[in-house]
Amino acid sequence: MDIMLFHSVYGLRPAVHAAADRLRAAGHEVRVPDLFEGETVSTVEEGMKLKDRIGKEELLRRAVLAAAPYSERGLVYVGLSLGGSIAQNLALGDAKARGLLLLHGTSDIAENASVDELPVQLHVADPDPFEPHDWLTAWYLRMRQVGADVEVYRYPGAGHLFTDPELPDHDERAAEETWRTGLAFIDSL
């Protein structure tokens, strides 16, 4: 499977490369664009400032440019937190998208979005300060309305970015369950 993996607000750090390696070890071809062009941060606050400085439109432009040469192949979009938001936007706009795996993050859904049973899997902490229950319920219903086939997995007590072993949010049990389930999802596409 061809996978486009988007990093979190922390930037393209070793944990993102480790996630890509995990996907490659399962037999997938993985590309990991650096949307922050070499900049990384050590806190969410710094990452939010960097994201805001670059701007949402520029981040999406960079993501589209990274994915465009491969989209004819039918990409699976995968995103970590902020990267999930970006992956979601690209997958909903790519008629050839094979699937969408969201780890820790979602995004608003465009009014004109429409997909034909796009397989979507979301893994999220419960509770998650960035993905509150009311938001996730509305997001799920809206994704179903636009034609996505959505599965949501919640991990009680895990921190927001629980798959990242370099962060205090890390939860080994939740991370391993996420990767086991997520890899099975990708294999089913």
C-alpha positions in Angstrom: 0.0 0.0 0.0 1.2 3.5 -0.7 1.0 5.6 2.4 1.4 9.4 3.0 2.2 10.0 6.7 1.8 13.5 8.1 3.6 14.6 11.3 2.2 16.3 14.3 2.6 19.9 15.5 6.0 18.9 16.9 7.4 18.5 13.4 9.2 15.7 11.7 10.9 14.1 14.8 12.3 10.6 15.3 9.0 9.3 16.6 7.4 10.1 13.2 10.2 8.2 11.4 9.7 5.3 13.8 6.0 5.3 12.9 6.9 5.3 9.2 9.4 2.4 9.8 6.6 0.4 11.6 4.4 0.8 8.5 7.3 -0.1 6.2 8.1 -3.2 8.2 4.5 -4.3 7.5 5.3 -4.1 3.8 4.0 -0.6 2.9 5.6 2.1 0.9 5.6 5.2 3.1 6.4 8.9 2.4 6.8 11.4 5.2 6.7 15.0 4.0 8.3 17.6 6.2 5.6 20.3 6.3 7.6 22.4 8.7 10.7 22.3 6.4 13.2 21.1 9.0 11.8 22.9 12.0 10.8 20.9 15.1 9.6 22.0 18.5 9.6 20.5 22.0 6.2 21.8 23.2 2.6 22.0 21.9 2.7 25.8 22.5 5.8 26.2 20.3 4.2 23.9 17.7 1.0 25.9 17.6 3.0 29.2 17.1 4.9 27.6 14.3 1.8 26.2 12.7 0.1 29.6 12.9 3.2 31.4 11.5 3.2 29.0 8.5 -0.5 29.2 8.1 -3.2 26.5 7.4 -3.3 27.3 3.7 0.4 27.0 3.3 0.5 23.7 5.2 -2.2 22.3 3.0 -0.4 23.5 -0.1 2.8 21.8 1.0 0.8 18.6 1.8 -0.9 18.6 -1.6 2.4 19.2 -3.4 3.9 16.2 -1.5 1.0 13.9 -2.2 0.2 14.9 -5.8 2.9 12.8 -7.6 1.6 9.7 -5.9 -2.2 10.2 -5.7 -2.9 8.4 -9.0 -1.8 5.2 -7.2 -4.6 5.5 -4.6 -2.9 6.7 -1.4 -3.8 5.8 2.2 -3.5 9.0 4.2 -2.2 8.7 7.8 -1.8 11.6 10.2 -0.6 12.2 13.7 -2.6 14.9 15.5 -2.2 18.0 13.4 -1.2 15.6 10.6 -4.5 13.9 11.0 -6.2 17.2 10.2 -4.1 17.5 7.1 -4.5 13.9 6.1 -8.3 14.2 6.5 -8.5 17.2 4.2 -6.4 15.5 1.5 -8.3 12.2 1.7 -11.7 13.9 1.4 -10.5 15.8 -1.6 -8.8 12.8 -3.4 -11.2 10.7 -5.4 -8.6 7.9 -5.6 -7.9 7.8 -1.8 -7.9 4.2 -0.6 -8.3 5.0 3.1 -7.7 7.4 6.0 -6.0 6.5 9.3 -6.2 9.2 11.9 -4.1 9.1 15.0 -5.0 11.7 17.6 -6.6 14.3 15.4 -9.5 15.3 13.1 -10.5 18.4 11.2 -13.5 20.4 10.1 -15.3 18.9 7.1 -15.9 21.1 4.0 -19.5 21.7 3.2 -19.1 20.2 -0.3 -17.2 17.1 0.8 -18.4 13.8 -0.6 -16.7 10.4 -0.7 -17.8 7.0 -1.8 -17.5 4.8 1.3 -14.0 5.9 2.1 -12.7 3.7 4.9 -11.7 5.8 7.9 -10.3 4.8 11.2 -9.7 7.2 14.1 -7.7 6.4 17.3 -8.1 9.0 20.0 -7.5 9.4 23.8 -10.5 9.5 26.0 -10.9 12.2 27.1 -8.8 14.3 24.8 -8.6 18.0 25.3 -8.1 18.6 21.6 -10.9 16.2 20.5 -13.8 16.6 23.0 -16.7 14.2 23.0 -19.2 16.6 21.6 -16.8 17.5 18.7 -16.1 13.8 18.0 -19.8 12.9 17.9 -20.5 15.7 15.5 -17.4 14.8 13.4 -18.5 11.2 13.2 -22.0 12.0 12.1 -20.8 14.5 9.5 -18.2 12.0 8.2 -21.0 9.5 7.8 -23.1 12.1 6.0 -20.4 12.7 3.4 -20.1 9.0 2.7 -17.2 7.8 4.8 -17.2 4.4 6.5 -15.9 5.4 9.9 -14.6 3.4 12.9 -13.6 5.2 16.1 -11.3 3.7 18.8 -11.0 5.5 22.2 -8.3 4.9 24.8 -9.4 5.8 28.3 -6.7 7.5 30.4 -4.2 7.9 27.5 -2.7 11.3 26.8 -3.4 13.1 23.5 -0.3 12.0 21.5 -0.1 8.6 23.2 1.7 6.8 20.4 4.7 9.0 20.6 7.3 7.3 23.0 9.2 10.6 23.3 6.4 12.5 25.0 4.8 12.4 28.4 1.4 11.5 26.8 2.9 8.1 25.8 0.8 5.1 26.8 2.5 1.8 25.7 -0.6 -0.4 25.9 -2.8 2.1 23.9 0.0 2.7 21.4 0.5 -1.0 20.7 -3.3 -1.6 20.4 -3.5 1.4 18.0 -0.8 0.1 15.8 -2.1 -3.4 15.8 -5.6 -2.2 14.8 -4.4 0.4 12.4 -2.1 -2.0 10.5 -4.9 -4.5 10.2 -7.1 -1.7 8.9 -4.5 -0.7 6.2 -4.0 -4.4 5.3 -7.8 -4.7 4.7 -7.8 -1.9 2.1 
